[in-house]
Amino acid sequence: MTLRIPARRCTTFSILLLILTLGLAQSATAEDPFPGIKHVTSQESVNEVEAKLRKALEARDLKLFTVIDHTQGAVDAGQELPPTLTVIFGNPNVGTAMMQCQGSVALDLPQKMVVRKVNDGTRIEWNSPAYLAERHGLRDCDLPLDEMAGMLGEVAREAAGK
């Protein structure tokens, strides 16, 4: 005995399945348009957030390597950009252990936080350690990734005044 499904029914089912699949993919993207990037928003200015971020880093003995002023770079190039800074910092003990595990992680270290003006305030953004672990294959290394994630979140919330 052979089971026959009319072609029209099969085509309709295929189209519905495609629509459902695309809808699920789109809703996942809408929830997290930039996977691996964490953020908090502050109602304070970029300069105020930067000052608080510096204090939060210092309080945790994290080394501040430099602050890049992208807005000034845009001005120097004859262009405009809302206030945007990249704060580069880290803990050489943790960073070294990560690079000993997988050298390619040096592409993403030292850690960075972007502080930038957005429509609803000032946004602080950073790469999640879980994203770095996935990107560079660090999962099998004995690294304090959860502690790093917690500390980065605390630093960002403190800088945001939360």
C-alpha positions in Angstrom: 0.0 0.0 0.0 1.4 3.4 -1.0 0.5 6.6 0.8 -0.1 9.4 -1.6 -0.2 13.0 -0.5 -1.7 15.5 -3.0 1.0 17.8 -4.4 -1.1 20.9 -3.4 -1.2 19.8 0.3 2.6 19.1 0.3 3.4 22.5 -1.3 1.1 24.3 1.2 2.8 22.4 4.1 6.3 23.3 2.8 5.4 27.0 2.5 3.9 27.1 6.0 7.0 25.4 7.4 9.3 27.9 5.6 7.3 30.8 7.0 7.4 29.4 10.5 11.2 28.8 10.2 11.8 32.3 9.0 9.6 33.8 11.7 11.5 32.0 14.4 14.8 33.0 13.0 13.7 36.6 12.8 12.3 36.7 16.3 15.6 35.3 17.7 17.5 38.0 15.8 15.2 40.8 17.1 15.8 39.7 20.7 19.6 39.7 20.4 20.7 41.6 17.2 24.4 41.6 18.3 25.1 38.3 20.0 28.0 38.4 22.5 27.7 42.1 23.1 26.4 43.1 26.6 25.2 46.6 27.4 23.7 48.9 30.0 22.3 52.4 29.4 22.8 55.5 31.6 21.0 58.8 31.6 24.3 60.6 32.3 26.6 62.1 29.7 29.4 60.2 28.0 32.0 62.2 30.0 30.2 61.5 33.3 30.0 57.8 32.5 33.7 57.7 31.5 34.7 59.3 34.8 32.7 56.7 36.7 34.1 53.9 34.6 37.6 55.0 35.4 36.8 55.0 39.1 35.2 51.5 38.8 38.3 50.1 37.1 40.7 51.7 39.6 38.6 50.3 42.5 39.2 46.8 41.1 42.9 47.3 40.3 42.2 46.9 36.6 44.8 48.5 34.4 43.5 51.4 32.2 45.6 51.2 29.1 44.0 54.0 27.1 40.9 55.8 26.0 40.2 56.3 22.3 38.1 59.3 21.4 36.4 58.3 18.2 34.5 61.6 18.0 37.8 63.5 17.9 39.0 61.2 15.2 35.9 61.9 13.2 36.4 65.7 13.6 40.0 65.3 12.5 38.7 63.5 9.4 36.2 66.3 8.7 33.3 64.1 9.7 30.7 64.0 12.6 30.1 61.3 15.1 28.1 61.4 18.3 30.3 61.2 21.5 31.9 57.8 21.3 34.8 56.5 23.4 36.5 53.1 23.6 38.0 52.4 27.0 40.7 49.7 26.9 41.6 48.0 30.2 42.4 44.7 31.7 44.0 42.4 34.2 47.3 41.1 32.8 47.2 38.0 35.0 43.8 37.0 33.5 44.6 38.1 30.0 47.9 36.2 29.9 46.2 33.0 31.1 43.6 33.4 28.3 46.3 34.0 25.7 48.3 31.0 27.0 45.2 28.9 26.4 44.6 30.3 22.9 46.7 33.0 21.3 44.0 34.2 19.0 42.2 35.8 21.9 44.8 38.5 21.8 42.7 39.9 18.9 40.1 40.8 21.6 42.3 41.7 24.5 42.8 43.8 26.4 39.1 44.1 27.3 37.2 47.1 25.9 34.1 49.0 26.8 32.5 51.4 24.3 30.8 54.4 25.9 28.6 56.2 23.3 25.7 58.6 23.0 22.5 57.1 21.8 18.9 58.4 21.5 17.9 57.3 25.0 21.1 58.2 26.9 24.6 56.8 27.0 25.2 53.2 26.2 28.1 51.1 27.6 28.9 48.0 25.6 31.4 45.2 26.0 32.1 41.6 24.7 30.8 38.9 27.0 33.5 36.4 28.2 31.2 33.6 27.0 31.4 35.1 23.5 35.2 35.3 23.6 35.3 31.7 24.9 33.2 30.5 22.0 35.0 32.6 19.4 38.4 31.5 20.4 37.8 28.0 21.7 38.5 28.7 25.4 35.8 26.4 26.9 38.3 23.7 27.8 40.6 26.1 29.6 40.5 26.7 33.4 39.6 30.3 33.2 37.3 32.4 35.5 34.9 33.3 32.7 31.8 33.6 35.0 33.7 35.8 37.4 34.9 38.0 34.6 31.3 38.3 33.3 30.1 39.3 36.7 32.8 41.8 37.2 32.3 43.4 33.8 28.6 43.7 34.5 29.3 45.3 37.9 31.8 47.8 36.4 29.4 48.8 33.6 26.4 49.2 36.1 28.6 51.3 38.4 29.7 53.5 35.5 26.1 53.9 34.5 25.2 55.0 38.0 23.0 51.9 38.7 
